[in-house]
Amino acid sequence: MHPEVPDVPSILPESWLPVLGEELEKPYFKQLTEFVEKERAEHEVFPPRGEVFSALEATPYEDVEVVILGQDPYHDNGQAHGMCFSVRPGVRIPPSLRNIFKEMHEELGLPIPDNGYLMPWAKQGVLLLNTVLTVRAHEANSHKGKGWERFTDEVIRAVSDREDPAVFVLWGNHAKKKLPLIDTERHAVVQGAHPSPLSAKRFFGSRPFTQINEAIEAQGHTPIDWRIPNLAD
């Protein structure tokens, strides 16, 4: 553990260190980690300590093809593991992810999987980034406005500053507010309604997966295979 940032692994994933390492030394980040450490001492906090940076671990900086932005982690038991919209194998698929799979099925004809583990996307370069990386159990947005947004804005900027183009996926108003952080001259942006049950009517039929893959191909990259294997296969 880093002596001054007790709730953060001593190193970020290696590929992200050159572009994000300085953030760990800034006063806001030290205050943030002290806050999260206090929260962990007094409450249950998700995801577990070792999974806070799972999205960055699963998708190295130089491999990012797509950035999908979520908000804060799932706040019920066993759900959050550090990647937006994703849950571990065996965990019930949450409503927003069910709607994502439904659109994927209608749009691409792919089967709806029996699990919500999105690691196959992450391994192909889909960075599944929440804008807030921790949450108190059963209290949505309880770690909002404590400093995570400043850190994850830097993640977005770091990808935007890269020479190699990427596709940013902004679902819902919260994500769309991040548009000014993105160099839209070099990167593609796919915007739409959020897949939550509250706005799913506008999400369905928006064909995001086709839009993303067309943009990736236009950038000279390999399209994403969106299939999620069934646990039973």
C-alpha positions, 0 to 999 in steps of 0.5 A, a space after each residue: 500500500 502507498 503510505 499516503 493513499 491507504 485505500 489505493 493499491 501502491 501502483 495503478 495498473 502499469 500501463 496507466 501509471 505514466 498518464 495518471 500517476 501524478 494524480 495520486 500525489 495531489 491533495 484532492 486524491 489524498 483527501 478522497 482516499 482518506 474519505 474512502 478509508 473512513 467509509 470502509 472503517 464505518 460502513 460496507 463499501 463496494 467494490 472491494 479494495 482490490 477491485 476499485 481499478 478493475 476497469 483500468 487493469 482489464 483494459 491497458 491504456 494503449 489498448 483502449 478502443 472504446 470508452 463506455 461511461 457509467 456513473 457510480 458502482 452498483 450498490 447491492 451485495 456482490 454486484 460491483 467489481 470495478 467495471 461499469 454495467 458489469 457483474 461477476 458470473 453468477 450474479 443476477 443481471 441488473 436492469 440496465 444491463 438487461 436492457 443493453 443485452 436486449 438492444 444487442 439482441 434486437 440490433 445484432 441478433 446475438 443471443 442474450 447471455 446467461 450472465 452479466 460478466 463483461 470481461 470479454 468486452 474489456 479484453 477487446 479494448 472496451 474501457 468500462 469506466 464509472 465516473 465514481 469508483 466507490 459507493 456505500 452499500 445500498 446508498 446510490 451516489 453516496 460517494 459522489 462529489 468526493 473527488 472520484 470525478 476529478 480522477 476519472 475526468 483525467 482518465 477520459 482526458 488521457 485517452 482523448 490526448 492519445 494519438 490513436 483514436 478511440 470511440 467514446 460512448 455517452 449514454 444519458 445526460 450524466 455521461 454527455 456532460 463529459 463531452 468537453 473533455 474529448 477531442 472530437 476532431 480525432 475521436 468518435 462519439 456515440 451518444 444516446 439515452 441511458 439504458 436504465 428502465 427510466 429511459 430505455 424506451 429511447 435507448 431501444 432502437 438507437 443501434 449503438 453497437 453498430 454505430 460503435 463498430 462502424 466508427 472503429 472500422 473507420 479508425 482502422 481498428 478491428 470491430 468489437 465482437 459483442 458476444 458474451 459467452 454463456 456460463 453453461 457453454 
